[in-house]
Amino acid sequence: MFLPLTGGRLGRRFTQLVFGLILFGVGVGLMVQSELGNAPWDVLHQGLARRIDAPWSTVGNWTIIVSVVVLLLWIPLRERYGIGTLMNAIMIGLTIDVVARIVSVGDSLWYRWSLLLGGVLAVAIGSGFYIGAHLGPGPRDGLMTGISRRGPKIWTTRFAIEAGVFAAGWALGGTVGVGTVVFVITIGPLVQFSLHHLTLPIAVPIGSPGGDGGS
């Protein structure tokens, strides 16, 4: 059930993985604090956080909870976990909540736009770092690739899953706005550019590339 740690340069790759996951979480946190619209998965996480009235119910904690649920779905799909997969499920959520405590929402539109654009850029660069470390795909991307191996095209699977979580999150009260549109339009090319410059060459690539547009 677990990917072997092969391919060399493990110290460098592990450092890059940790830095990338933290940067990814910072990016998501900044987008949430902008209140201009979240990525599809984060619309769901925020909607759950707003609907469940409890001290522990935060966007970061729901990011972790949803990640664990998604990882359980990997079992019947026979997807294999990497150390990066497991760390992804925890570190991004923790970082989101840290950002929420440090960064204020703010009233001015220019400040909120700076949070949004900085957040999208941080998610893209963070994706390049952690995916480029070759230590396992993110939970949500592993779910999509696992399903696609059983017939559906990857883009069809991704669209169906993200549309579903987006609709559920919107119904629950997650923030949808111009930031959601900006993210959906720009994140693909930005991650591709980031991967081109940040992927580490190793002897045996481990796992499949995948970023958590939302974790």
N, C-alpha and C positions, 0 to 999 in steps of 0.2 A: 504493500500500500504506500510505500515511501520511496521517493527518488533517491538514488545513491549520490553521495557527495563526491563526484569525480570531476575531472577536467582541470585540476590545478588552480593556482592563484586564489585559494579559498579565503585567505586573510583579506586580500584586496576586494574580492567579491562580496564577502560578508559586510565589510565596511561600506561598500557602495550600496548594498541592499538596505542597511539600516538608514543611511543618509537619504536614500530615495524614498523609503516609506515615511520617514518624518516629514520630508519636503512635500510629499503627496498629501499627508494629513494636514499640514499647514495650509496647502492650497484649498482643500475642501473647507477647512475652518474659515478661511478668508472669504470664500464665496458665500458661506452661510451667514457670516456677519455682515456682508454687503446688503443682504435682504433684497437683492435684485433678481434672484432666481437661482436654483440649485441644479446640479446635474441630476439626471433621472433617478438613480439609486438614492441620492441624498434627499430628493423630494420625499421618497418613502421613509427614510430614516427620520427626517424632521417631522413628517406627518405622524409617525408612531410616537415620537417624543412629545408632540403637542397633545395627542389624543390620550396617552396614558399619563394620568396625574399621579406621579410618584417622584420622590427626591432623586432617585437613580435614573429617571427617564430623561436622558439627554441624547442629543444627536450622536455623540461619540459612542455611548453605550449601546444604542440601537444599531450602529454600524457594526459593532462587535457581535451582537446577538444575531443579526441577519447573516453575517459572515459565517458564524458557527452553523446556522441552519443550512446555509448553502453548502458548506463542507460536508454535512451529513448526506446531502443529496448526491455528493460525489461517489458514495459507497456503491449504490446500485449501478452507477455509470462506470465503475471501475477506473476512475481517475486516480492518479497517484499524487500524494502530497509531497511537496518539497518544503524545506525549512523556510524558504521565502513565503510559501503559501500560508503556513501557520503564523509566521510573524506578521504577515500582512493583515490577518484576521484580527490581531490584537493592537498592533502599534498605530495603525491609522486612526482607529477610533479613539485611543487614548490621546493622540496628538490633537484631534479635532476639539476635544473638550478643554485641553490646555489653551488652545487658541481662543476659544470662546470666553475663557476667564481673563485673558490678557488683552485682547483686541476689542474695543468698544464698537458698537454699531455705527454711531455717528449720524448726524442729521444732514450734512451737506451732500449734495449729489456727486460732486467731484470726488469726495472721499470714498463714497460707496462704490463708485466706478473704479477707483484705484484698487480697492479691495477685490472687486470682481476680477479685473484684468490680471492683477497680481496673482490671484488665486488660480485662475485658469493656467497661467504660465507656470506656476509652481507645480500644479498637477501634471502638466506635460513633461516638465524636466524631471520631476520625481519619478514619473513612469519610466522615462528613459534610463534613469539610474537603477531602479530596482529590477525592471525587466531585463536590462542589459547585464545584470549580474548572473543570470542563468541559474537561479536557485529555486525555481518553481513559479508557476503562474498564480495570479490572484484568484481568490475564491470564485468571483463572479465570472471571470473569463474561463476558468476551468469548467464551470457548469455549462457555458455556451459551447465550448469545444467538445465536451463530453456528449452533449445532445446531438451536435452536428455530425459526430462520427457514426451516429445511428440513422443517418439519412438526410435530414434537413440541411440546407446550405447554412454556412456560418452566419452570413449576413441576415438571412431570414430568422434564424434562431435569436441572434442578438436583437433584432428589431422587435420580435415578439416578446421577448423577456423584458427588455427595457421599456417598451410601451406598456406592458402590464404593470410593472412596478411604478412607473411614472403615473399611470392612471390611479392606482391604489393610493400612492402618496398624495396626489392632488386631492383625492376624495377625503383623505384623512386630515388635510390642512397644511401640507407641505408647501413651501414657497415656490411658485412657478412664475417666471417673468422673463425679461429680456436676457438675463444672465443664463437662463436655461438654453435659450436660442444661441447665444454666443458660444456656450460650451459645446453644444451639439455640432455646430458648424465648424468650429476651429480645432477641437481637440484631436481629431484624426490626423490632420496634416502636422500639427505641432508635435504630437507623440512620434510620428514617423520621422520628423526631422531630429528630434531628441534621440531616438534610438540609433539613428545613423551615426551620431557623434559620441554616444555614451556606451554603446554595447561593447563589452569586453570580449576580445577573441580568446577562446579557450579550446582545448583539444576535443572535448566531448560536450556539446551543449546539453544542459539539463533542463527538462521541462519545456513547455511551449510558451512563446511570448504571450503576454496578456496584461492589460492595464485596467483598474477599478474606477472607471469613470465615475466614479464613485466608489472606488475601491475595488 
